[in-house]
Amino acid sequence: MKNRIEWVGQNCRLLASIAEEFRQTRPFEGKTIGTGIHLEPKTVALILTLQEGGARMVSTGNLNTTQQSAVDYLAARGVTVIGGPTSDLEQHRRNLKEVIGHKPDLILDNGGDLFDLWLQDRYPGLLGGTEETTSGRMRLEPLREQLGLPILVINDSPIKQFAENEHAVGQSVLESYMRITNRVTNGQRVTVFGYGACGRGVAANMRGANAKVSVVDNDPLKRLQAHLDGYDTPPREVALGTADFIVTVTGSPRIIGEADINALKNGAILANAGHFPFEIDVESLRKSEQVSSIDSFEDGIETLVMTDGRRVHLVSEGHMFNLAGPRPLGNSIESMDLGFALQARSLEAVALGKATAADCVVPVPRDIDERVANAYLDLCYQGTIV
Ligand SMILES: NC(=O)c1ccc[n+]([C@@H]2O[C@H](COP(=O)([O-])OP(=O)(O)OC[C@H]3O[C@@H](n4cnc5c(N)ncnc54)[C@H](O)[C@@H]3O)[C@@H](O)[C@H]2O)c1
C-alpha cells in the first residue's frame, strides 16, 4: 500500500510539473540548498522538487513539527537530513547551525533563523534565498543592510494570502472544529476575533456551515468590511456573551482571558487559530477564582467548571487548533502546493541571478505570482471544455 507522503506528492500537481521541468533545466546544478522548514509530507514534495533541479539538499525541521516518516523518506532519497523530531530548543539550534555548517549556496528559511545564523558566522558564496513567514520578514527587515542578498518573502504574495490564509485556514478550522469536538455548527452562534485574511476565511466557512457568525476586530475598517460582508459586528462583550463557539485568529496576545470569564455563556467552546498560543490566556482562565474544577477529555479538550455551575470548554490548550488534535492534516494539499510552487520559482530566480541584492526581504515578484497562477489554472482546466 502506498503511504500518505506518496498521496500528497501525487496531489502536489504544480510541484510535480515543476520537478519535470527542473529535470531538464537543472537550475540548481552543483548548488547546495539549506532548509529549515517543517518536515512533513507536503514539504517532502518541495524538497524533492528542488533536488530534481540539481540541488544537494541539506534539511532540518522546525521545533515540535518534524515527522519521523518524512525524515526517513527524505534520507532514503539522498537528502541530508539533520536531526529528527524534537521539542528541545537547544537541540533545534544545533541542528540549524549544522545546516549553515554545510555552507549552502541558497537558503529556504522559515522564521529567519538560518539567515540570522549566517549573519553571525558569514561564509562567502551565499546567493540569497527565500523566507516563508511574516514573522521571519519582520525579523529580517531591520537586517536588510547587513544581509545585502536577494531574499524573497513567500507570505507576502497575494496568492499565499488568499489561497492559504483565507481559503485553506477557513476550511481547516471548520474541519478541525468538527474533528476535535464533533459538535454541530448549524444554528450555533460563532464569534470570530480578527477579520484579517484568516478570519475572513473562518467566518465564511462557519457561515457556510449554517452558523450565525459575529466578528470582533479592533480595526474599524475591518469591522466595516465584516458588516458589509453580512456579519454581525456587535460590541465585544455582546459577541463574547452570546457565542457558542469563539475562535481567535488575530496574531495578538491575550484576546480572551480571566477578565472575560463572567461574560462567557454556559457551554461556550474556545479555540485559537492564530500562530502563537497566547491569544487565549489559558493559564489565567485555569487559575481564575471562578473555576472550581477542571475536567480533561481525550484529544485536547478541557472543561472549566465554574463555581456558578457554568462550563466553558478549551480546545488544544490555546495552540493553533487546526494543526492539533487527533490526526491533524493541516491546510489542504492544493493550498500548500501553490505556496511551495512560489518557493521553487523564487529559489530558481535567485539561483539564476534574476533577483538582485536590491530585492532583499521583498515580496515574490509579480511575474512569479502570475506564472504560478496560470500554471494552477491550466492544470485545473486540462482536458475540460470551458
Ligand atoms: N492556523 C493556521 O493554519 C494559520 C495559517 C496562516 C496564518 N495563521 C496565523 O493567523 C493569525 C492571523 O493571520 P492573518 O493573516 O489573518 O493576519 P492579519 O494581520 O491579516 O489579520 C489579523 C486581524 O486581527 C485584528 N486584530 C489584531 N489585534 C486584535 C485585537 N486585540 N482584537 C481584535 N482584533 C484584533 C487585526 O485588526 C486584523 O484585522 C496570525 O497569527 C497568523 O500567523 C494561522
The ligand as a MOL file (V3000), in Angstrom:
LIG
                    3D

  0  0  0     0  0            999 V3000
M  V30 BEGIN CTAB
M  V30 COUNTS 44 48 0 0 0
M  V30 BEGIN ATOM
M  V30 1 N -3.8400 28.3640 11.6600 0
M  V30 2 C -3.1530 28.4450 10.5330 0
M  V30 3 O -3.0100 27.4540 9.7830 0
M  V30 4 C -2.6060 29.7810 10.1180 0
M  V30 5 C -2.1790 29.9840 8.7800 0
M  V30 6 C -1.7170 31.2620 8.4250 0
M  V30 7 C -1.6420 32.2590 9.3930 0
M  V30 8 N -2.0160 31.9990 10.6940 0 CHG=1
M  V30 9 C -1.9290 32.9840 11.7840 0
M  V30 10 O -3.2200 33.5850 11.9830 0
M  V30 11 C -3.0520 34.9010 12.5420 0
M  V30 12 C -3.8090 35.9230 11.6970 0
M  V30 13 O -3.2660 35.9370 10.3950 0
M  V30 14 P -3.8640 36.9280 9.2620 0
M  V30 15 O -3.0880 36.6230 8.0240 0
M  V30 16 O -5.3490 36.8510 9.2420 0 CHG=-1
M  V30 17 O -3.4030 38.3300 9.8820 0
M  V30 18 P -3.9860 39.7870 9.5570 0
M  V30 19 O -2.9620 40.7250 10.0730 0
M  V30 20 O -4.4120 39.8480 8.1230 0
M  V30 21 O -5.3300 39.9030 10.4520 0
M  V30 22 C -5.3420 39.9980 11.8500 0
M  V30 23 C -6.5880 40.7790 12.2440 0
M  V30 24 O -6.7130 40.7450 13.6620 0
M  V30 25 C -7.1090 42.0490 14.1050 0
M  V30 26 N -6.6940 42.2200 15.4900 0
M  V30 27 C -5.4490 42.3900 15.9900 0
M  V30 28 N -5.4830 42.5390 17.3130 0
M  V30 29 C -6.7760 42.4520 17.6830 0
M  V30 30 C -7.4540 42.5160 18.9250 0
M  V30 31 N -6.7900 42.7340 20.0660 0
M  V30 32 N -8.8020 42.3630 18.9420 0
M  V30 33 C -9.4820 42.1730 17.7870 0
M  V30 34 N -8.9000 42.1100 16.5810 0
M  V30 35 C -7.5570 42.2380 16.5310 0
M  V30 36 C -6.3940 42.9820 13.1470 0
M  V30 37 O -7.0190 44.2660 13.1310 0
M  V30 38 C -6.5360 42.2520 11.8240 0
M  V30 39 O -7.7040 42.6040 11.1480 0
M  V30 40 C -1.5400 35.1320 12.6030 0
M  V30 41 O -1.0710 34.7640 13.8750 0
M  V30 42 C -1.0110 34.1520 11.5540 0
M  V30 43 O 0.3480 33.7880 11.7830 0
M  V30 44 C -2.5090 30.7730 11.0610 0
M  V30 END ATOM
M  V30 BEGIN BOND
M  V30 1 1 1 2
M  V30 2 2 2 3
M  V30 3 1 2 4
M  V30 4 1 4 5
M  V30 5 2 4 44
M  V30 6 2 5 6
M  V30 7 1 6 7
M  V30 8 2 7 8
M  V30 9 1 8 9
M  V30 10 1 8 44
M  V30 11 1 9 10
M  V30 12 1 9 42
M  V30 13 1 10 11
M  V30 14 1 11 12
M  V30 15 1 11 40
M  V30 16 1 12 13
M  V30 17 1 13 14
M  V30 18 2 14 15
M  V30 19 1 14 16
M  V30 20 1 14 17
M  V30 21 1 17 18
M  V30 22 2 18 19
M  V30 23 1 18 20
M  V30 24 1 18 21
M  V30 25 1 21 22
M  V30 26 1 22 23
M  V30 27 1 23 24
M  V30 28 1 23 38
M  V30 29 1 24 25
M  V30 30 1 25 26
M  V30 31 1 25 36
M  V30 32 1 26 27
M  V30 33 1 26 35
M  V30 34 2 27 28
M  V30 35 1 28 29
M  V30 36 1 29 30
M  V30 37 2 29 35
M  V30 38 1 30 31
M  V30 39 2 30 32
M  V30 40 1 32 33
M  V30 41 2 33 34
M  V30 42 1 34 35
M  V30 43 1 36 37
M  V30 44 1 36 38
M  V30 45 1 38 39
M  V30 46 1 40 41
M  V30 47 1 40 42
M  V30 48 1 42 43
M  V30 END BOND
M  V30 END CTAB
M  END
